[in-house]
Amino acid sequence: MNTSPHAIQHPALGNQPIHVPLFSHKVAAGFPSPATDYIEDRLSLDEHLIQHRDTTFFVRAKGNSMVGAGIFDNDLLVVDRSLNPVSGDIVIAVVDGDLTVKRLIKRGETITLKAENSRYQEIEFKDGQELQVWGVVTSAIKKFTRG
């Protein structure tokens, strides 16, 4: 399995992180609870989401083959090229010249790219076929508001 990317362009990541407040109180996703105004710390999203600055890039998801993994159309994916992909990872891979996002499954000598939506078939690689993984998806960023 080839895990080295070819001709990947990624945006220059700024050197100055932006720090936003991180409240110590968790927000209830079930029943409401009283909020507190205590700020625990300041959180930099780039420091939180990017482990390897020089080998990380962003790409937008297209389609709905990965909705079972929480990846929806137009989500912004954070991808790390330095990570060695292992079975179970969600990866960006080249299949027939096109980029795709799928879950990497290794069963013995068999390598499969699995969609997380039952409407899509698995992509199983046969002997002699080369799988090129461009990176491991480490996070998905969603936008819930307009604009």
N, CA and C atoms as an extended XYZ file, in Angstrom:
441
Properties=species:S:1:pos:R:3:atomname:S:1:resname:S:1:resid:I:1 pbc="F F F"
N         0.850       -1.176        0.000 N   MET     1
C         0.000        0.000        0.000 CA  MET     1
C         0.888        1.227        0.000 C   MET     1
N         0.661        2.111       -0.943 N   ASN     2
C         1.429        3.344       -1.060 CA  ASN     2
C         0.729        4.421       -0.255 C   ASN     2
N         1.428        4.992        0.702 N   THR     3
C         0.804        6.023        1.540 CA  THR     3
C         1.386        7.398        1.300 C   THR     3
N         2.273        7.537        0.325 N   SER     4
C         2.855        8.847        0.082 CA  SER     4
C         2.043        9.603       -0.967 C   SER     4
N         1.720       10.868       -0.699 N   PRO     5
C         0.907       11.651       -1.624 CA  PRO     5
C         1.723       12.157       -2.802 C   PRO     5
N         1.042       12.442       -3.870 N   HIS     6
C         1.660       13.028       -5.044 CA  HIS     6
C         0.941       14.328       -5.366 C   HIS     6
N         1.692       15.382       -5.503 N   ALA     7
C         1.187       16.700       -5.921 CA  ALA     7
C         0.057       17.204       -5.042 C   ALA     7
N         0.161       17.001       -3.733 N   ILE     8
C        -0.854       17.532       -2.823 CA  ILE     8
C        -0.564       18.999       -2.573 C   ILE     8
N        -1.561       19.801       -2.735 N   GLN     9
C        -1.466       21.216       -2.409 CA  GLN     9
C        -2.282       21.430       -1.142 C   GLN     9
N        -1.721       22.085       -0.150 N   HIS    10
C        -2.504       22.424        1.029 CA  HIS    10
C        -2.235       23.867        1.393 C   HIS    10
N        -3.261       24.517        1.966 N   PRO    11
C        -3.098       25.938        2.278 CA  PRO    11
C        -2.012       26.148        3.321 C   PRO    11
N        -1.320       27.261        3.213 N   ALA    12
C        -0.313       27.601        4.219 CA  ALA    12
C        -1.032       27.853        5.536 C   ALA    12
N        -0.583       27.184        6.545 N   LEU    13
C        -1.195       27.357        7.859 CA  LEU    13
C        -0.474       28.492        8.567 C   LEU    13
N        -1.233       29.434        9.049 N   GLY    14
C        -0.637       30.590        9.710 CA  GLY    14
C         0.160       30.202       10.934 C   GLY    14
N         1.102       31.043       11.309 N   ASN    15
C         1.948       30.757       12.458 CA  ASN    15
C         1.327       31.203       13.767 C   ASN    15
N         0.345       32.054       13.710 N   GLN    16
C        -0.256       32.581       14.916 CA  GLN    16
C        -1.613       31.922       15.178 C   GLN    16
N        -1.715       31.065       16.195 N   PRO    17
C        -3.009       30.449       16.491 CA  PRO    17
C        -4.001       31.476       17.030 C   PRO    17
N        -5.251       31.239       16.760 N   ILE    18
C        -6.323       32.062       17.298 CA  ILE    18
C        -6.890       31.331       18.501 C   ILE    18
N        -6.885       31.976       19.652 N   HIS    19
C        -7.374       31.346       20.870 CA  HIS    19
C        -8.766       31.868       21.201 C   HIS    19
N        -9.700       30.957       21.415 N   VAL    20
C       -11.067       31.311       21.774 CA  VAL    20
C       -11.369       30.708       23.143 C   VAL    20
N       -12.343       31.260       23.881 N   PRO    21
C       -12.632       30.762       25.230 CA  PRO    21
C       -13.135       29.321       25.218 C   PRO    21
N       -12.693       28.548       26.202 N   LEU    22
C       -13.196       27.204       26.446 CA  LEU    22
C       -13.817       27.215       27.826 C   LEU    22
N       -15.141       27.070       27.888 N   PHE    23
C       -15.845       27.081       29.156 CA  PHE    23
C       -15.696       25.733       29.837 C   PHE    23
N       -15.547       25.734       31.143 N   SER    24
C       -15.356       24.492       31.892 CA  SER    24
C       -16.665       23.731       32.022 C   SER    24
N       -17.777       24.418       31.906 N   HIS    25
C       -19.087       23.784       32.038 CA  HIS    25
C       -19.477       23.153       30.707 C   HIS    25
N       -19.856       21.889       30.724 N   LYS    26
C       -20.294       21.219       29.507 CA  LYS    26
C       -21.747       21.587       29.231 C   LYS    26
N       -22.126       21.613       27.962 N   VAL    27
C       -23.483       21.943       27.558 CA  VAL    27
C       -24.277       20.647       27.443 C   VAL    27
N       -25.429       20.610       28.101 N   ALA    28
C       -26.261       19.412       28.091 CA  ALA    28
C       -26.878       19.196       26.715 C   ALA    28
N       -26.736       17.999       26.187 N   ALA    29
C       -27.371       17.657       24.925 CA  ALA    29
C       -28.690       16.934       25.193 C   ALA    29
N       -29.007       16.735       26.439 N   GLY    30
C       -30.267       16.106       26.821 CA  GLY    30
C       -31.125       17.137       27.527 C   GLY    30
N       -31.136       17.091       28.855 N   PHE    31
C       -31.902       18.041       29.642 CA  PHE    31
C       -31.044       19.252       29.979 C   PHE    31
N       -31.625       20.458       29.917 N   PRO    32
C       -30.854       21.669       30.204 CA  PRO    32
C       -30.351       21.694       31.644 C   PRO    32
N       -29.207       22.347       31.846 N   SER    33
C       -28.703       22.563       33.196 CA  SER    33
C       -28.231       24.001       33.279 C   SER    33
N       -28.145       24.549       34.485 N   PRO    34
C       -27.722       25.943       34.625 CA  PRO    34
C       -26.317       26.150       34.073 C   PRO    34
N       -26.122       27.256       33.368 N   ALA    35
C       -24.812       27.561       32.792 CA  ALA    35
C       -23.984       28.358       33.788 C   ALA    35
N       -22.681       28.241       33.641 N   THR    36
C       -21.791       29.063       34.456 CA  THR    36
C       -20.991       29.943       33.518 C   THR    36
N       -20.460       31.020       34.052 N   ASP    37
C       -19.681       31.946       33.241 CA  ASP    37
C       -18.188       31.707       33.397 C   ASP    37
N       -17.795       30.617       34.013 N   TYR    38
C       -16.388       30.386       34.270 CA  TYR    38
C       -15.675       29.885       33.013 C   TYR    38
N       -14.635       30.605       32.624 N   ILE    39
C       -13.816       30.202       31.491 CA  ILE    39
C       -12.652       29.381       32.037 C   ILE    39
N       -12.569       28.131       31.590 N   GLU    40
C       -11.527       27.219       32.057 CA  GLU    40
C       -10.171       27.550       31.449 C   GLU    40
N       -10.183       27.871       30.174 N   ASP    41
C        -8.927       28.059       29.453 CA  ASP    41
C        -9.256       28.736       28.135 C   ASP    41
N        -8.242       28.947       27.335 N   ARG    42
C        -8.434       29.431       25.977 CA  ARG    42
C        -7.938       28.330       25.054 C   ARG    42
N        -8.715       28.059       24.029 N   LEU    43
C        -8.457       26.941       23.137 CA  LEU    43
C        -8.142       27.442       21.739 C   LEU    43
N        -7.083       26.951       21.154 N   SER    44
C        -6.735       27.254       19.775 CA  SER    44
C        -7.187       26.067       18.931 C   SER    44
N        -8.089       26.308       17.980 N   LEU    45
C        -8.596       25.206       17.169 CA  LEU    45
C        -7.503       24.554       16.335 C   LEU    45
N        -6.566       25.332       15.838 N   ASP    46
C        -5.500       24.695       15.058 CA  ASP    46
C        -4.633       23.812       15.949 C   ASP    46
N        -4.371       24.226       17.173 N   GLU    47
C        -3.610       23.379       18.089 CA  GLU    47
C        -4.414       22.148       18.499 C   GLU    47
N        -5.727       22.287       18.575 N   HIS    48
C        -6.610       21.188       18.978 CA  HIS    48
C        -6.821       20.187       17.840 C   HIS    48
N        -6.919       20.665       16.610 N   LEU    49
C        -7.263       19.803       15.480 CA  LEU    49
C        -6.066       19.342       14.657 C   LEU    49
N        -4.932       20.031       14.771 N   ILE    50
C        -3.794       19.735       13.902 CA  ILE    50
C        -2.614       19.279       14.748 C   ILE    50
N        -2.268       18.011       14.592 N   GLN    51
C        -1.147       17.448       15.337 CA  GLN    51
C         0.173       17.690       14.608 C   GLN    51
N         0.168       17.548       13.285 N   HIS    52
C         1.375       17.705       12.483 CA  HIS    52
C         1.126       18.811       11.446 C   HIS    52
N         1.523       20.014       11.778 N   ARG    53
C         1.238       21.203       10.967 CA  ARG    53
C         1.722       21.070        9.520 C   ARG    53
N         2.926       20.551        9.317 N   ASP    54
C         3.505       20.512        7.977 CA  ASP    54
C         2.918       19.430        7.079 C   ASP    54
N         2.204       18.481        7.660 N   THR    55
C         1.676       17.378        6.857 CA  THR    55
C         0.152       17.306        6.886 C   THR    55
N        -0.473       18.381        7.324 N   THR    56
C        -1.935       18.413        7.418 CA  THR    56
C        -2.511       19.282        6.311 C   THR    56
N        -3.613       18.793        5.728 N   PHE    57
C        -4.335       19.597        4.744 CA  PHE    57
C        -5.822       19.452        4.994 C   PHE    57
N        -6.600       20.302        4.343 N   PHE    58
C        -8.050       20.308        4.467 CA  PHE    58
C        -8.660       19.962        3.116 C   PHE    58
N        -9.780       19.264        3.150 N   VAL    59
C       -10.512       18.940        1.929 CA  VAL    59
C       -11.998       18.870        2.292 C   VAL    59
N       -12.859       19.254        1.361 N   ARG    60
C       -14.298       19.192        1.603 CA  ARG    60
C       -14.844       17.843        1.157 C   ARG    60
N       -15.723       17.277        1.954 N   ALA    61
C       -16.397       16.029        1.603 CA  ALA    61
C       -17.473       16.331        0.568 C   ALA    61
N       -17.670       15.380       -0.335 N   LYS    62
C       -18.708       15.517       -1.352 CA  LYS    62
C       -19.533       14.235       -1.345 C   LYS    62
N       -20.833       14.377       -1.241 N   GLY    63
C       -21.713       13.220       -1.260 CA  GLY    63
C       -22.068       12.733        0.135 C   GLY    63
N       -22.722       11.574        0.178 N   ASN    64
C       -23.224       11.078        1.464 CA  ASN    64
C       -22.827        9.628        1.749 C   ASN    64
N       -21.706        9.177        1.190 N   SER    65
C       -21.292        7.792        1.417 CA  SER    65
C       -20.733        7.549        2.813 C   SER    65
N       -20.460        8.613        3.574 N   MET    66
C       -19.851        8.451        4.898 CA  MET    66
C       -20.717        8.993        6.031 C   MET    66
N       -22.024        9.125        5.794 N   VAL    67
C       -22.907        9.698        6.820 CA  VAL    67
C       -22.921        8.872        8.105 C   VAL    67
N       -22.717        7.561        7.998 N   GLY    68
C       -22.683        6.713        9.194 CA  GLY    68
C       -21.496        7.006       10.100 C   GLY    68
N       -20.478        7.629        9.553 N   ALA    69
C       -19.308        8.035       10.335 CA  ALA    69
C       -19.415        9.501       10.758 C   ALA    69
N       -20.543       10.143       10.446 N   GLY    70
C       -20.733       11.541       10.817 CA  GLY    70
C       -20.136       12.522        9.834 C   GLY    70
N       -19.781       12.065        8.634 N   ILE    71
C       -19.229       12.944        7.603 CA  ILE    71
C       -20.318       13.187        6.562 C   ILE    71
N       -20.698       14.443        6.410 N   PHE    72
C       -21.778       14.819        5.508 CA  PHE    72
C       -21.252       15.682        4.363 C   PHE    72
N       -22.055       15.818        3.328 N   ASP    73
C       -21.701       16.621        2.174 CA  ASP    73
C       -21.262       18.013        2.615 C   ASP    73
N       -20.131       18.442        2.118 N   ASN    74
C       -19.556       19.765        2.351 CA  ASN    74
C       -18.878       19.935        3.712 C   ASN    74
N       -18.783       18.874        4.529 N   ASP    75
C       -18.005       18.975        5.758 CA  ASP    75
C       -16.549       19.225        5.388 C   ASP    75
N       -15.862       19.952        6.228 N   LEU    76
C       -14.443       20.215        6.037 CA  LEU    76
C       -13.671       19.142        6.804 C   LEU    76
N       -12.858       18.364        6.078 N   LEU    77
C       -12.111       17.276        6.696 CA  LEU    77
C       -10.676       17.717        6.958 C   LEU    77
N       -10.169       17.376        8.132 N   VAL    78
C        -8.787       17.618        8.492 CA  VAL    78
C        -8.052       16.307        8.235 C   VAL    78
N        -7.022       16.356        7.381 N   VAL    79
C        -6.340       15.143        6.930 CA  VAL    79
C        -4.851       15.255        7.238 C   VAL    79
N        -4.311       14.216        7.875 N   ASP    80
C        -2.896       14.195        8.231 CA  ASP    80
C        -2.172       13.179        7.348 C   ASP    80
N        -1.234       13.654        6.542 N   ARG    81
C        -0.473       12.797        5.630 CA  ARG    81
C         0.623       12.020        6.336 C   ARG    81
N         1.018       12.424        7.548 N   SER    82
C         2.133       11.761        8.226 CA  SER    82
C         1.713       10.493        8.963 C   SER    82
N         0.427       10.298        9.169 N   LEU    83
C        -0.031        9.119        9.898 CA  LEU    83
C        -0.025        7.896        9.004 C   LEU    83
N         0.457        6.780        9.530 N   ASN    84
C         0.436        5.518        8.813 CA  ASN    84
C        -0.978        4.934        8.941 C   ASN    84
N        -1.695        4.777        7.834 N   PRO    85
C        -3.077        4.298        7.939 CA  PRO    85
C        -3.141        2.866        8.442 C   PRO    85
N        -4.064        2.639        9.376 N   VAL    86
C        -4.302        1.303        9.910 CA  VAL    86
C        -5.766        0.955        9.706 C   VAL    86
N        -6.065       -0.331        9.792 N   SER    87
C        -7.435       -0.794        9.604 CA  SER    87
C        -8.377       -0.074       10.569 C   SER    87
N        -9.451        0.431       10.037 N   GLY    88
C       -10.435        1.172       10.827 CA  GLY    88
C       -10.347        2.677       10.646 C   GLY    88
N        -9.214        3.169       10.147 N   ASP    89
C        -9.059        4.607        9.909 CA  ASP    89
C        -9.940        5.059        8.751 C   ASP    89
N       -10.386        6.289        8.815 N   ILE    90
C       -11.034        6.928        7.666 CA  ILE    90
C        -9.929        7.620        6.901 C   ILE    90
N        -9.856        7.341        5.599 N   VAL    91
C        -8.735        7.819        4.791 CA  VAL    91
C        -9.217        8.548        3.549 C   VAL    91
N        -8.324        9.371        3.009 N   ILE    92
C        -8.496        9.937        1.678 CA  ILE    92
C        -7.639        9.061        0.770 C   ILE    92
N        -8.265        8.461       -0.249 N   ALA    93
C        -7.558        7.532       -1.121 CA  ALA    93
C        -7.845        7.868       -2.576 C   ALA    93
N        -6.955        7.384       -3.436 N   VAL    94
C        -7.135        7.531       -4.880 CA  VAL    94
C        -7.674        6.207       -5.402 C   VAL    94
N        -8.841        6.272       -6.045 N   VAL    95
C        -9.448        5.094       -6.658 CA  VAL    95
C        -9.757        5.447       -8.107 C   VAL    95
N        -9.147        4.742       -9.010 N   ASP    96
C        -9.332        4.981      -10.446 CA  ASP    96
C        -9.120        6.450      -10.806 C   ASP    96
N        -8.109        7.060      -10.190 N   GLY    97
C        -7.756        8.436      -10.510 CA  GLY    97
C        -8.551        9.499       -9.779 C   GLY    97
N        -9.536        9.088       -8.981 N   ASP    98
C       -10.366       10.048       -8.244 CA  ASP    98
C       -10.126        9.931       -6.746 C   ASP    98
N       -10.218       11.061       -6.047 N   LEU    99
C       -10.119       11.044       -4.590 CA  LEU    99
C       -11.437       10.597       -3.986 C   LEU    99
N       -11.340        9.819       -2.923 N   THR   100
C       -12.530        9.396       -2.200 CA  THR   100
C       -12.202        9.343       -0.713 C   THR   100
N       -13.228        9.479        0.116 N   VAL   101
C       -13.070        9.312        1.555 CA  VAL   101
C       -13.847        8.059        1.950 C   VAL   101
N       -13.149        7.108        2.589 N   LYS   102
C       -13.759        5.834        2.998 CA  LYS   102
C       -13.022        5.314        4.217 C   LYS   102
N       -13.615        4.289        4.849 N   ARG   103
C       -12.965        3.616        5.971 CA  ARG   103
C       -12.084        2.494        5.420 C   ARG   103
N       -10.831        2.465        5.842 N   LEU   104
C        -9.880        1.449        5.418 CA  LEU   104
C       -10.067        0.202        6.275 C   LEU   104
N       -10.280       -0.943        5.628 N   ILE   105
C       -10.438       -2.214        6.328 CA  ILE   105
C        -9.400       -3.185        5.781 C   ILE   105
N        -8.620       -3.778        6.671 N   LYS   106
C        -7.638       -4.802        6.281 CA  LYS   106
C        -8.042       -6.101        6.961 C   LYS   106
N        -8.276       -7.123        6.164 N   ARG   107
C        -8.584       -8.470        6.669 CA  ARG   107
C        -7.568       -9.414        6.048 C   ARG   107
N        -6.539       -9.761        6.793 N   GLY   108
C        -5.476      -10.583        6.231 CA  GLY   108
C        -4.783       -9.831        5.121 C   GLY   108
N        -4.795      -10.413        3.923 N   GLU   109
C        -4.178       -9.773        2.762 CA  GLU   109
C        -5.178       -8.925        1.971 C   GLU   109
N        -6.439       -8.945        2.380 N   THR   110
C        -7.483       -8.217        1.658 CA  THR   110
C        -7.608       -6.798        2.189 C   THR   110
N        -7.601       -5.848        1.264 N   ILE   111
C        -7.778       -4.439        1.626 CA  ILE   111
C        -9.078       -3.944        0.992 C   ILE   111
N        -9.907       -3.302        1.805 N   THR   112
C       -11.202       -2.814        1.352 CA  THR   112
C       -11.380       -1.373        1.794 C   THR   112
N       -12.007       -0.573        0.942 N   LEU   113
C       -12.456        0.762        1.328 CA  LEU   113
C       -13.955        0.668        1.520 C   LEU   113
N       -14.408        0.948        2.738 N   LYS   114
C       -15.810        0.751        3.103 CA  LYS   114
C       -16.520        2.088        3.256 C   LYS   114
N       -17.641        2.207        2.580 N   ALA   115
C       -18.511        3.372        2.776 CA  ALA   115
C       -19.261        3.183        4.090 C   ALA   115
N       -19.644        4.268        4.705 N   GLU   116
C       -20.434        4.219        5.932 CA  GLU   116
C       -21.887        4.591        5.613 C   GLU   116
N       -22.375        3.978        4.541 N   ASN   117
C       -23.751        4.164        4.088 CA  ASN   117
C       -24.083        2.903        3.286 C   ASN   117
N       -25.114        2.187        3.685 N   SER   118
C       -25.439        0.892        3.068 CA  SER   118
C       -25.822        1.009        1.599 C   SER   118
N       -26.072        2.192        1.099 N   ARG   119
C       -26.406        2.374       -0.320 CA  ARG   119
C       -25.181        2.287       -1.229 C   ARG   119
N       -23.980        2.259       -0.635 N   TYR   120
C       -22.740        2.236       -1.406 CA  TYR   120
C       -22.015        0.921       -1.178 C   TYR   120
N       -21.435        0.387       -2.251 N   GLN   121
C       -20.694       -0.861       -2.162 CA  GLN   121
C       -19.276       -0.629       -1.676 C   GLN   121
N       -18.707       -1.674       -1.051 N   GLU   122
C       -17.305       -1.643       -0.672 CA  GLU   122
C       -16.444       -1.686       -1.930 C   GLU   122
N       -15.262       -1.128       -1.827 N   ILE   123
C       -14.280       -1.205       -2.907 CA  ILE   123
C       -13.196       -2.156       -2.422 C   ILE   123
N       -13.148       -3.340       -3.024 N   GLU   124
C       -12.157       -4.336       -2.619 CA  GLU   124
C       -11.026       -4.359       -3.633 C   GLU   124
N        -9.800       -4.331       -3.132 N   PHE   125
C        -8.633       -4.315       -4.003 CA  PHE   125
C        -8.144       -5.739       -4.220 C   PHE   125
N        -7.925       -6.087       -5.461 N   LYS   126
C        -7.455       -7.416       -5.858 CA  LYS   126
C        -5.939       -7.413       -5.958 C   LYS   126
N        -5.363       -8.614       -6.080 N   ASP   127
C        -3.915       -8.732       -6.276 CA  ASP   127
C        -3.470       -7.884       -7.457 C   ASP   127
N        -2.411       -7.132       -7.234 N   GLY   128
C        -1.868       -6.311       -8.314 CA  GLY   128
C        -2.437       -4.908       -8.357 C   GLY   128
N        -3.602       -4.690       -7.763 N   GLN   129
C        -4.159       -3.336       -7.718 CA  GLN   129
C        -3.454       -2.555       -6.615 C   GLN   129
N        -3.163       -1.305       -6.890 N   GLU   130
C        -2.471       -0.475       -5.917 CA  GLU   130
C        -3.445        0.500       -5.269 C   GLU   130
N        -3.407        0.529       -3.957 N   LEU   131
C        -4.190        1.505       -3.208 CA  LEU   131
C        -3.253        2.630       -2.810 C   LEU   131
N        -3.622        3.843       -3.162 N   GLN   132
C        -2.821        5.007       -2.796 CA  GLN   132
C        -3.605        5.811       -1.769 C   GLN   132
N        -3.087        5.863       -0.546 N   VAL   133
C        -3.723        6.621        0.532 CA  VAL   133
C        -3.000        7.954        0.650 C   VAL   133
N        -3.756        9.035        0.572 N   TRP   134
C        -3.172       10.375        0.658 CA  TRP   134
C        -3.122       10.899        2.080 C   TRP   134
N        -3.899       10.327        2.971 N   GLY   135
C        -3.863       10.780        4.355 CA  GLY   135
C        -4.979       10.185        5.170 C   GLY   135
N        -4.844       10.332        6.485 N   VAL   136
C        -5.828        9.844        7.438 CA  VAL   136
C        -6.671       11.030        7.907 C   VAL   136
N        -7.986       10.874        7.846 N   VAL   137
C        -8.901       11.920        8.317 CA  VAL   137
C        -8.889       11.893        9.844 C   VAL   137
N        -8.535       13.024       10.445 N   THR   138
C        -8.463       13.099       11.905 CA  THR   138
C        -9.647       13.833       12.522 C   THR   138
N       -10.323       14.672       11.726 N   SER   139
C       -11.465       15.442       12.235 CA  SER   139
C       -12.362       15.852       11.082 C   SER   139
N       -13.608       16.132       11.417 N   ALA   140
C       -14.546       16.726       10.464 CA  ALA   140
C       -15.117       17.979       11.112 C   ALA   140
N       -15.131       19.056       10.362 N   ILE   141
C       -15.654       20.322       10.862 CA  ILE   141
C       -16.977       20.594       10.168 C   ILE   141
N       -17.997       20.819       10.953 N   LYS   142
C       -19.339       21.034       10.419 CA  LYS   142
C       -19.760       22.481       10.629 C   LYS   142
N       -20.581       22.953        9.736 N   LYS   143
C       -21.116       24.299        9.882 CA  LYS   143
C       -22.633       24.182        9.913 C   LYS   143
N       -23.245       24.686       10.976 N   PHE   144
C       -24.677       24.557       11.144 CA  PHE   144
C       -25.446       25.844       10.835 C   PHE   144
N       -24.729       26.940       10.666 N   THR   145
C       -25.403       28.201       10.377 CA  THR   145
C       -25.263       28.562        8.924 C   THR   145
N       -26.084       29.482        8.487 N   ARG   146
C       -26.017       29.957        7.089 CA  ARG   146
C       -24.751       30.767        6.886 C   ARG   146
N       -24.293       30.747        5.638 N   GLY   147
C       -23.185       31.624        5.286 CA  GLY   147
C       -21.906       31.011        5.223 C   GLY   147
